[in-house]
Amino acid sequence: MHGEYKEPGGKLVVVDLAVSEGLLREVRVSGDFFLEPDTALDVINNALRGTRADAGVEAWETTVRTALGDSASLYGISARGVAIAVDRALHNEGTP
């Protein structure tokens, strides 16, 4: 499944994922944004893997924020933007 979200005034975030037994699997976040440190992308992907496919935007946003903590900086995207892209992937909404 594939979903995209363009942050207002920001960058594009893309999420590709699969669902198995009601859980997110094979989550891969990409796009034209920047993260520091570089490992933050792996943190986001790993945090979303195994979460419930019916959790919803708020829950995925919280998952991403909690996983990153204060140690990461997002440039051009937000935890909410990632969560919206997940939701769009699950509902085949793709891009706006």
C-alpha positions as CSV (number, residue, x, y, z in Angstrom):
1,M,0.0,0.0,0.0
2,H,1.2,3.5,-0.8
3,G,0.2,6.9,0.7
4,E,1.6,10.4,0.3
5,Y,1.1,13.7,2.1
6,K,2.5,17.1,1.3
7,E,3.0,19.2,4.4
8,P,1.5,22.7,4.0
9,G,4.6,24.8,3.2
10,G,6.8,21.8,3.7
11,K,7.9,18.6,2.0
12,L,6.4,15.4,0.7
13,V,6.3,12.4,2.9
14,V,5.6,8.9,1.4
15,V,4.7,5.8,3.2
16,D,4.7,2.3,1.7
17,L,3.5,-0.5,3.9
18,A,1.8,-3.9,4.1
19,V,-0.8,-5.1,6.6
20,S,-0.8,-8.6,8.1
21,E,-3.1,-9.9,10.8
22,G,-4.3,-6.3,11.4
23,L,-0.9,-4.9,12.0
24,L,1.4,-2.6,10.0
25,R,4.3,-4.5,8.4
26,E,7.1,-3.6,6.0
27,V,6.7,0.2,6.8
28,R,9.0,2.4,4.8
29,V,8.9,6.2,5.1
30,S,10.5,8.2,2.4
31,G,10.2,11.6,0.7
32,D,12.1,14.9,0.0
33,F,12.5,15.9,3.6
34,F,15.5,15.9,6.0
35,L,16.0,14.3,9.4
36,E,18.7,14.5,12.0
37,P,20.2,12.2,13.0
38,D,20.1,10.0,9.9
39,T,19.0,7.1,12.1
40,A,15.7,8.9,12.8
41,L,14.2,7.4,9.7
42,D,14.9,3.9,11.0
43,V,13.4,4.8,14.3
44,I,10.2,6.0,12.6
45,N,9.9,2.9,10.5
46,N,10.6,0.5,13.4
47,A,8.1,2.4,15.7
48,L,5.3,2.1,13.2
49,R,5.9,-1.6,12.4
50,G,3.6,-3.8,14.5
51,T,1.1,-1.0,15.3
52,R,-2.6,-1.7,14.7
53,A,-3.8,-0.9,11.2
54,D,-6.9,0.6,12.7
55,A,-5.1,2.7,15.3
56,G,-5.8,6.1,13.6
57,V,-3.8,9.2,12.9
58,E,-3.6,10.4,16.5
59,A,-2.2,7.1,17.7
60,W,0.4,6.9,14.9
61,E,1.4,10.5,15.5
62,T,2.0,9.7,19.2
63,T,3.9,6.6,18.3
64,V,6.3,8.6,16.0
65,R,6.7,11.5,18.5
66,T,7.4,9.1,21.4
67,A,9.9,7.0,19.4
68,L,11.8,10.1,18.3
69,G,11.7,11.8,21.7
70,D,13.7,15.0,21.9
71,S,16.8,13.6,20.1
72,A,15.6,14.1,16.5
73,S,14.9,17.0,14.3
74,L,12.4,16.9,11.4
75,Y,12.8,19.4,8.6
76,G,9.9,19.8,6.2
77,I,7.7,17.1,7.8
78,S,6.0,16.3,11.1
79,A,5.0,13.3,13.0
80,R,1.4,14.1,12.1
81,G,2.3,14.3,8.4
82,V,3.8,10.8,8.7
83,A,0.6,9.6,10.4
84,I,-1.6,11.1,7.7
85,A,0.5,9.4,5.0
86,V,0.0,6.1,6.8
87,D,-3.7,6.7,6.9
88,R,-3.8,7.5,3.2
89,A,-1.9,4.3,2.4
90,L,-4.4,2.3,4.3
91,H,-7.3,3.9,2.7
92,N,-5.9,4.1,-0.9
93,E,-6.1,7.9,-0.9
94,G,-2.6,8.4,-2.2
95,T,-2.0,12.1,-2.8
96,P,-4.4,15.0,-2.3
